[in-house]
Amino acid sequence: MQGIVKGRFDWGGLLLYAFLTVLGGAMLVPLVYMATTALKPVSELFLFPPRFFVQHPTWMNFRDLLLITGTSFVPFSRYIFNSMVVSGCIVVFGTLISAMAAYPLAKHRSMPFNSAIFSMIVLALMFSPIVLQIPQYLLISRSGLMNTYLALILPYLAAPVGMFLMTQFLRQIPDALLEAARIDGASEWKVFRIVILPLLKPAIATYALLSFIQAWNDPYPSQVYTTQEDMKALPLAIQTISGGAGVIARVGTLAAASFLMIIPTILVFIITQRMVLQTMAHSGLKE
Protein backbone atom coordinates (compact mmCIF):
# COMPACT_ATOMS: atom_id res chain seq x y z
CA MET A 1 0.00 0.00 0.00
CA GLN A 2 1.39 3.28 -1.11
CA GLY A 3 1.88 5.90 1.50
CA ILE A 4 0.10 9.18 1.13
CA VAL A 5 2.56 11.99 0.52
CA LYS A 6 1.28 15.14 2.07
CA GLY A 7 2.07 18.38 0.26
CA ARG A 8 4.18 20.89 2.10
CA PHE A 9 2.83 24.37 2.60
CA ASP A 10 5.00 27.08 1.01
CA TRP A 11 5.58 29.34 4.00
CA GLY A 12 8.38 31.15 2.20
CA GLY A 13 6.09 32.16 -0.66
CA LEU A 14 3.39 33.25 1.78
CA LEU A 15 5.81 35.46 3.68
CA LEU A 16 7.11 36.95 0.43
CA TYR A 17 3.63 37.83 -0.82
CA ALA A 18 2.70 39.24 2.59
CA PHE A 19 5.82 41.41 2.61
CA LEU A 20 5.18 42.65 -0.94
CA THR A 21 1.55 43.40 -0.08
CA VAL A 22 2.57 45.48 2.93
CA LEU A 23 5.24 47.22 0.87
CA GLY A 24 2.77 47.99 -1.92
CA GLY A 25 0.27 49.35 0.59
CA ALA A 26 2.95 51.57 2.12
CA MET A 27 3.75 52.97 -1.33
CA LEU A 28 0.08 53.86 -1.82
CA VAL A 29 -0.16 55.80 1.43
CA PRO A 30 1.13 59.16 0.04
CA LEU A 31 -1.24 58.96 -2.93
CA VAL A 32 -4.23 58.19 -0.70
CA TYR A 33 -3.26 60.99 1.68
CA MET A 34 -3.01 63.44 -1.23
CA ALA A 35 -6.47 62.46 -2.45
CA THR A 36 -8.03 62.77 1.00
CA THR A 37 -6.31 66.12 1.61
CA ALA A 38 -7.70 67.45 -1.68
CA LEU A 39 -11.21 66.63 -0.42
CA LYS A 40 -10.83 68.00 3.12
CA PRO A 41 -12.59 71.21 4.17
CA VAL A 42 -10.61 73.91 5.93
CA SER A 43 -11.87 72.73 9.32
CA GLU A 44 -10.17 69.33 8.82
CA LEU A 45 -6.97 70.55 7.18
CA PHE A 46 -5.49 72.04 10.36
CA LEU A 47 -6.68 69.57 12.98
CA PHE A 48 -4.20 68.41 15.59
CA PRO A 49 -3.47 65.60 15.73
CA PRO A 50 -3.92 65.43 11.97
CA ARG A 51 -6.58 63.13 10.57
CA PHE A 52 -5.59 60.81 7.71
CA PHE A 53 -9.00 60.19 6.16
CA VAL A 54 -11.55 62.87 5.37
CA GLN A 55 -14.87 62.74 7.23
CA HIS A 56 -16.72 65.52 5.41
CA PRO A 57 -15.47 65.50 1.80
CA THR A 58 -15.92 68.64 -0.23
CA TRP A 59 -15.05 69.95 -3.69
CA MET A 60 -14.27 73.44 -2.39
CA ASN A 61 -10.52 73.03 -2.87
CA PHE A 62 -10.99 72.36 -6.57
CA ARG A 63 -13.30 75.37 -6.85
CA ASP A 64 -10.76 77.55 -5.05
CA LEU A 65 -8.08 76.30 -7.44
CA LEU A 66 -10.07 77.63 -10.38
CA LEU A 67 -10.76 80.90 -8.56
CA ILE A 68 -7.11 81.49 -7.64
CA THR A 69 -5.84 80.87 -11.15
CA GLY A 70 -8.83 82.64 -12.64
CA THR A 71 -7.81 85.96 -11.09
CA SER A 72 -5.03 86.23 -13.70
CA PHE A 73 -5.55 86.57 -17.44
CA VAL A 74 -4.51 82.92 -17.92
CA PRO A 75 -7.08 80.29 -16.80
CA PHE A 76 -5.99 77.06 -15.16
CA SER A 77 -7.21 75.10 -18.18
CA ARG A 78 -4.53 76.85 -20.27
CA TYR A 79 -1.76 75.35 -18.14
CA ILE A 80 -3.33 71.90 -18.51
CA PHE A 81 -3.60 72.37 -22.29
CA ASN A 82 0.05 73.42 -22.57
CA SER A 83 1.21 70.41 -20.56
CA MET A 84 -0.88 68.03 -22.65
CA VAL A 85 0.40 69.44 -25.95
CA VAL A 86 4.06 69.45 -24.90
CA SER A 87 3.96 66.03 -23.20
CA GLY A 88 2.01 64.45 -26.05
CA CYS A 89 4.39 65.75 -28.73
CA ILE A 90 7.46 64.66 -26.75
CA VAL A 91 6.03 61.15 -26.33
CA VAL A 92 4.87 60.68 -29.94
CA PHE A 93 7.77 62.24 -31.82
CA GLY A 94 10.40 61.16 -29.30
CA THR A 95 9.22 57.56 -29.58
CA LEU A 96 9.25 57.69 -33.38
CA ILE A 97 12.76 59.21 -33.51
CA SER A 98 14.11 56.66 -31.02
CA ALA A 99 12.59 53.75 -32.97
CA MET A 100 13.94 55.03 -36.29
CA ALA A 101 17.41 55.49 -34.78
CA ALA A 102 17.38 52.09 -33.06
CA TYR A 103 16.44 50.12 -36.17
CA PRO A 104 19.69 50.64 -38.14
CA LEU A 105 21.78 50.40 -34.97
CA ALA A 106 20.33 46.99 -34.12
CA LYS A 107 19.70 45.45 -37.54
CA HIS A 108 22.17 47.11 -39.94
CA ARG A 109 25.49 46.19 -38.41
CA SER A 110 27.30 47.06 -41.63
CA MET A 111 26.34 50.71 -41.18
CA PRO A 112 29.48 52.88 -40.84
CA PHE A 113 30.42 53.74 -37.25
CA ASN A 114 27.60 51.58 -35.89
CA SER A 115 29.48 50.54 -32.76
CA ALA A 116 30.85 54.04 -32.18
CA ILE A 117 27.38 55.60 -32.37
CA PHE A 118 25.93 53.08 -29.95
CA SER A 119 28.87 53.64 -27.58
CA MET A 120 28.15 57.38 -27.68
CA ILE A 121 24.52 56.69 -26.78
CA VAL A 122 25.59 54.56 -23.82
CA LEU A 123 28.09 57.26 -22.80
CA ALA A 124 25.34 59.89 -22.94
CA LEU A 125 23.39 57.91 -20.33
CA MET A 126 26.15 58.63 -17.83
CA PHE A 127 25.67 62.42 -17.94
CA SER A 128 22.98 64.33 -16.10
CA PRO A 129 20.60 66.39 -18.27
CA ILE A 130 21.68 69.42 -16.23
CA VAL A 131 24.96 69.64 -18.17
CA LEU A 132 22.97 70.25 -21.37
CA GLN A 133 20.85 73.11 -20.10
CA ILE A 134 23.16 75.98 -21.04
CA PRO A 135 23.94 74.71 -24.59
CA GLN A 136 20.24 73.99 -25.16
CA TYR A 137 19.25 77.46 -23.98
CA LEU A 138 21.81 79.11 -26.29
CA LEU A 139 20.56 77.08 -29.27
CA ILE A 140 16.91 77.84 -28.56
CA SER A 141 17.42 81.55 -27.94
CA ARG A 142 19.65 82.09 -30.97
CA SER A 143 17.23 80.14 -33.17
CA GLY A 144 14.39 82.52 -32.31
CA LEU A 145 12.23 79.78 -30.80
CA MET A 146 11.66 81.33 -27.38
CA ASN A 147 8.01 81.45 -26.24
CA THR A 148 6.97 78.73 -28.69
CA TYR A 149 5.91 75.13 -28.29
CA LEU A 150 8.95 74.06 -30.32
CA ALA A 151 11.23 75.43 -27.59
CA LEU A 152 9.50 73.18 -25.05
CA ILE A 153 9.53 70.10 -27.29
CA LEU A 154 12.64 69.98 -29.49
CA PRO A 155 15.33 69.67 -26.76
CA TYR A 156 13.72 66.49 -25.43
CA LEU A 157 13.09 64.52 -28.62
CA ALA A 158 16.49 62.86 -29.08
CA ALA A 159 16.64 60.78 -25.89
CA PRO A 160 19.54 58.36 -25.31
CA VAL A 161 17.35 56.31 -22.97
CA GLY A 162 14.82 55.60 -25.71
CA MET A 163 17.47 54.75 -28.29
CA PHE A 164 19.30 52.41 -25.93
CA LEU A 165 16.11 50.70 -24.77
CA MET A 166 14.77 50.09 -28.27
CA THR A 167 18.14 49.03 -29.66
CA GLN A 168 18.49 46.39 -26.96
CA PHE A 169 14.94 45.19 -27.55
CA LEU A 170 15.38 45.01 -31.34
CA ARG A 171 18.46 42.83 -30.95
CA GLN A 172 16.19 40.10 -29.56
CA ILE A 173 14.15 40.00 -32.81
CA PRO A 174 15.34 37.32 -35.28
CA ASP A 175 16.86 38.66 -38.50
CA ALA A 176 14.96 35.96 -40.42
CA LEU A 177 11.72 37.95 -40.03
CA LEU A 178 13.25 40.97 -41.71
CA GLU A 179 14.85 38.89 -44.47
CA ALA A 180 11.51 37.24 -45.23
CA ALA A 181 9.88 40.65 -45.62
CA ARG A 182 12.69 41.85 -47.91
CA ILE A 183 12.39 38.71 -50.05
CA ASP A 184 8.69 39.50 -50.48
CA GLY A 185 9.70 42.86 -51.95
CA ALA A 186 9.21 45.11 -48.92
CA SER A 187 11.32 48.26 -48.78
CA GLU A 188 13.18 49.24 -45.62
CA TRP A 189 10.46 51.74 -44.72
CA LYS A 190 7.81 49.05 -45.13
CA VAL A 191 9.84 46.59 -43.07
CA PHE A 192 10.12 49.22 -40.35
CA ARG A 193 6.41 50.03 -40.45
CA ILE A 194 4.96 46.52 -40.90
CA VAL A 195 7.44 44.34 -39.01
CA ILE A 196 9.50 46.43 -36.61
CA LEU A 197 6.91 48.76 -35.08
CA PRO A 198 4.41 46.02 -34.07
CA LEU A 199 7.18 43.94 -32.47
CA LEU A 200 8.56 47.02 -30.75
CA LYS A 201 5.33 47.85 -28.90
CA PRO A 202 6.57 46.81 -25.41
CA ALA A 203 9.68 49.00 -25.72
CA ILE A 204 7.60 51.83 -27.15
CA ALA A 205 5.20 51.60 -24.21
CA THR A 206 8.10 51.63 -21.74
CA TYR A 207 9.74 54.69 -23.25
CA ALA A 208 6.37 56.42 -23.64
CA LEU A 209 5.76 55.98 -19.92
CA LEU A 210 9.21 57.24 -18.94
CA SER A 211 9.15 60.23 -21.30
CA PHE A 212 5.59 61.19 -20.32
CA ILE A 213 6.43 61.18 -16.61
CA GLN A 214 9.48 63.36 -17.22
CA ALA A 215 7.73 65.79 -19.58
CA TRP A 216 4.57 66.06 -17.50
CA ASN A 217 6.34 66.77 -14.19
CA ASP A 218 9.29 68.92 -15.33
CA PRO A 219 8.85 72.68 -14.68
CA TYR A 220 12.27 73.57 -16.12
CA PRO A 221 11.25 74.16 -19.80
CA SER A 222 8.51 76.62 -18.80
CA GLN A 223 10.86 78.46 -16.47
CA VAL A 224 13.65 78.89 -19.02
CA TYR A 225 12.22 78.89 -22.54
CA THR A 226 9.08 80.98 -21.96
CA THR A 227 8.46 84.44 -20.60
CA GLN A 228 4.77 84.63 -21.53
CA GLU A 229 2.33 83.38 -18.92
CA ASP A 230 0.06 81.72 -21.46
CA MET A 231 2.91 79.43 -22.59
CA LYS A 232 3.72 78.04 -19.16
CA ALA A 233 2.89 74.47 -18.17
CA LEU A 234 1.09 72.90 -15.23
CA PRO A 235 4.11 72.10 -12.97
CA LEU A 236 5.14 75.76 -12.95
CA ALA A 237 1.57 76.83 -12.15
CA ILE A 238 1.55 74.49 -9.14
CA GLN A 239 4.86 75.94 -7.97
CA THR A 240 3.30 79.40 -8.23
CA ILE A 241 0.35 78.32 -6.11
CA SER A 242 2.59 76.73 -3.48
CA GLY A 243 4.92 79.73 -3.31
CA GLY A 244 2.41 82.55 -3.46
CA ALA A 245 0.95 84.64 -0.69
CA GLY A 246 -1.15 82.84 1.89
CA VAL A 247 0.59 79.51 1.50
CA ILE A 248 -0.97 78.07 4.67
CA ALA A 249 -4.48 78.87 3.46
CA ARG A 250 -3.72 77.19 0.15
CA VAL A 251 -2.83 73.75 1.51
CA GLY A 252 -6.06 72.22 0.25
CA THR A 253 -5.80 74.02 -3.08
CA LEU A 254 -2.24 72.80 -3.56
CA ALA A 255 -3.33 69.24 -2.77
CA ALA A 256 -6.15 69.53 -5.32
CA ALA A 257 -3.74 70.79 -7.99
CA SER A 258 -1.22 68.03 -7.20
CA PHE A 259 -3.95 65.39 -7.34
CA LEU A 260 -5.13 66.63 -10.75
CA MET A 261 -1.55 66.57 -11.98
CA ILE A 262 -0.83 62.99 -10.92
CA ILE A 263 -3.99 61.47 -12.45
CA PRO A 264 -2.65 61.35 -16.07
CA THR A 265 0.57 59.70 -14.87
CA ILE A 266 -1.39 56.99 -13.07
CA LEU A 267 -3.59 56.38 -16.11
CA VAL A 268 -0.59 56.08 -18.45
CA PHE A 269 1.10 53.65 -16.06
CA ILE A 270 -2.02 51.48 -15.77
CA ILE A 271 -2.32 51.31 -19.56
CA THR A 272 1.35 50.46 -20.20
CA GLN A 273 2.35 48.44 -17.13
CA ARG A 274 2.06 44.98 -18.73
CA MET A 275 4.18 45.90 -21.75
CA VAL A 276 6.68 47.69 -19.50
CA LEU A 277 7.27 44.48 -17.54
CA GLN A 278 7.65 42.54 -20.77
CA THR A 279 10.29 45.00 -21.98
CA MET A 280 12.28 44.79 -18.75
CA ALA A 281 12.29 40.99 -19.06
CA HIS A 282 13.40 40.79 -22.71
CA SER A 283 15.30 43.97 -23.61
CA GLY A 284 18.63 42.88 -22.13
CA LEU A 285 18.73 45.57 -19.46
CA LYS A 286 20.08 43.05 -16.99
CA GLU A 287 23.21 42.46 -19.05
N, C-alpha and C positions, 0 to 999 in steps of 0.2 A: 504494500500500500504506500502510494506516494505521500510524502509529507506536504503539507500545505505551507507554501512559502509566503509569509506575510510581507506586504510591501512596506518599505520604510518611508516615514514621512520626511519630506524635505524641509527640515527646519532652517537650513541655510538660506534656501530660496525665500522662505516666508519672512525671515529677518531682513533680507535684502529688499524685498518689495515693501515691507513696512517702513524701512529707513527711507527709501525713495519716495514713498507716499508722504511721509512727514516732511522731507526736504522740499518736495513739490508744493505742499501746502504752505511752508514757510516762505517760498518764493512768491506765492500769490498774495501774501499779507499786505505788502505795500500797495498793490493794485486795488485790493478790496478797500483798504483804508482811504485811498484817493477817491474812489467812487463814493464811499459813504460821506467823506468830508465835503464833496461837491454837492451833496443833497442835504447837508445840515443847515438848519437856520442859525441865525446869529446867536441865539440863546444857548445852543449846544456847541458852538465852535470854541467857546472860551470857558467851558466847564473845567473845574478842577476837583478831583482827578479827571483827566480827559476820558471821554467815552468813545469806545472804538466804533460801535454800530450806531446808526442814526435811529432815533425813536420817532421823530416827527419830520419825515422827509419833505423837502420843498424844492421847487424849481427857481426860487428867488435868486440863487447865485448865478444861474445861467441868464436870467433876465438882467441882473446887474452887470454881467459881462457885456451884454449888448449895449446897455446904457452907457457904460464907461467908455467903450470904444466908439460909441455913436456920437459922443460929444465932439470928436474931431471930424475933419472932412473926409476921413477914410473909414468906412464901415468895417466891422470885424469880418464880414463875409469876403471882403477884398483880400485880407491876409490869407484866408483859407484858399481862395482861388489862386493866388500867387503860389502858395506852397504846392497845390495840386498840379499846376501847370509845370513848375520847375521839377518837382519830384517825378512826375510822369514822363517828361521828356528825358530826364537823366536815366531813368530805368529803361525806357524803350530804345533810345538811340545808343546808350552805353552798352546795353546787352547785344544789340546788333553789331556794333563796332568790335566788341570783344569776341563774338562768335566768328566774325569775318577774319579777324587777326589770328585767332586760334586755329582755324582750319588749315592754312598753309603751314603753320608752325608744327602741327601734329601730323599732317598727312602728306606734305610735300617736303620730304627730307632733303631732296636735291636742291631746294631753294638756296641761293647764295646767302651766306652768313646766318643760316638757320639757327645753329647752336649759339652763336654770339648774340643774336636778338633775344632768344629765350633766356640766356644768362643775364642779359640786361634787365629783362622783366623780373626775374627772380631777385636781382640786385635792388631793383626799385622797391620791392616789398620791404626792404630793410630800413628804408628812410621814412621818417614821419612826414605826413602831408604839410606840416608847418614850414618845412624848409622850402617849399614851393610857393608860399604865399606871396613873397615879394616879387619874384619873377612873373607870376601869374598876374599880379596887380599891374605891373609895368606893361605887360602885353595887352591887357584889357583896356587900360587907360589910353595907351598910345594908338590903339586900334579904333578908338571912338565908340566903344561898346558900352560905356558906363550908362547906368540907368536903363538897361534893356534886359529882356529875358535871356538873350544870348550870353550876356556877362555872367548870369547865374547858372547857366547850363554848360557852356563849352569847356570850362576848366575841369569838369568832372566826368567827361565822356570817356577819355582814354584811361581806363583803370587797370593797373597791373594785376590787381586781385582777380578781376574778371577774366583777363587773358590767361593767367596762370591756371585758374580753376578749369576753364573750358579746354585748354590745351591738355591738361592731365586727363580730363574725362574723355576727350576725343582719342587719346592714345589707347583706350580700352576697346575702341570700335574696330572690328576686323577690316583690313584693307580689301578683303574679297568683296564686301558689299559695295564699295566704291568702284572697284574694277568691273563688277557686273553691270553697274549703271553706265559706266563709260562704254562698255561693249555694246550696250543697247542704244548707243548714240547720244547719251546725255552730255551736255556741256558741263563745264565746271560750275557755272552758276546754277544749273539745274540740279547737279549732284548736291550742291550746298543747300538748295532750297527743299528738295524732295527727300534726300537721304539724311543729311547732316542735322538740319534743324529739328526734325522730329525726334531723332535719337539724343539730341542735346537738351531736351526739355528739362531733365532734372538739374543739370548744371545751370541752365538759364533761370530756373526758378530759384536756385540758391543765390545766384548773383543778383537777381531782381530783389530778393528779400534784403540782402546786405546793402545794396545801393539805395533802396527805398528808405531803409532805416537811417542811413547816413544823411541822405538828402532831406528827408522830412524833419530831422531833429537838429540840423546844423544851422545856427544863426549867423555864422561867419560871412557867407556870401552877401546877405542883405546888409550887414554892417559895413562891408568894404566896397562893394561894387554898386551900391545904390545910395543916392542922396534924397530921392523923392519918396515921400511916405507911401504913396500908392503902389510902389514897387517892392515894398518890404514883405517878408514872409512871416508865417505864423510864429516860429520860435522867437523872433525878435519882438513881436507884439506881446508875447507872454513875458519876456524879460522886461518890457516897458511897464506892464501891469504890476509885476512883482517889485519893481524898483521905483515906482512912482510914489506920490504923496499918499499918506494914509495906508501904508502897507499892512498894518495890523487889521484894519477894517476890510482889507481885500483878501483875506485868507481864503474865504469861501469862493470868491470870484477866481482867484488864482487856481484853486483846486478844480473848479469847473472848466477853466481853460486848459489845464493840463490833462484832464480826463478826455476832453474833446480831441486833444492832440494825439493821445495814445491809442484811440480807437482804430484809426486806419492801420497803424502798425500791427495791432493784434489781428485784424482781419486779414492782412497780407500774410502774416505768419500762419494763421489757421489754414489758409488756402494752399500754401506752399510747403507745409511742414513735411508731408510724406515724401515729396520729391527731394527736399533738402536732405533728409536722412539717407535716401538712396544715393545721392551724390557723394556724401561723406563716406559712404561704404565702398564706392567703386571708382572714385576719381583719383585715387593714389595719394591722397593727402597724408596718409600715415607713413609714406616712404621717406 
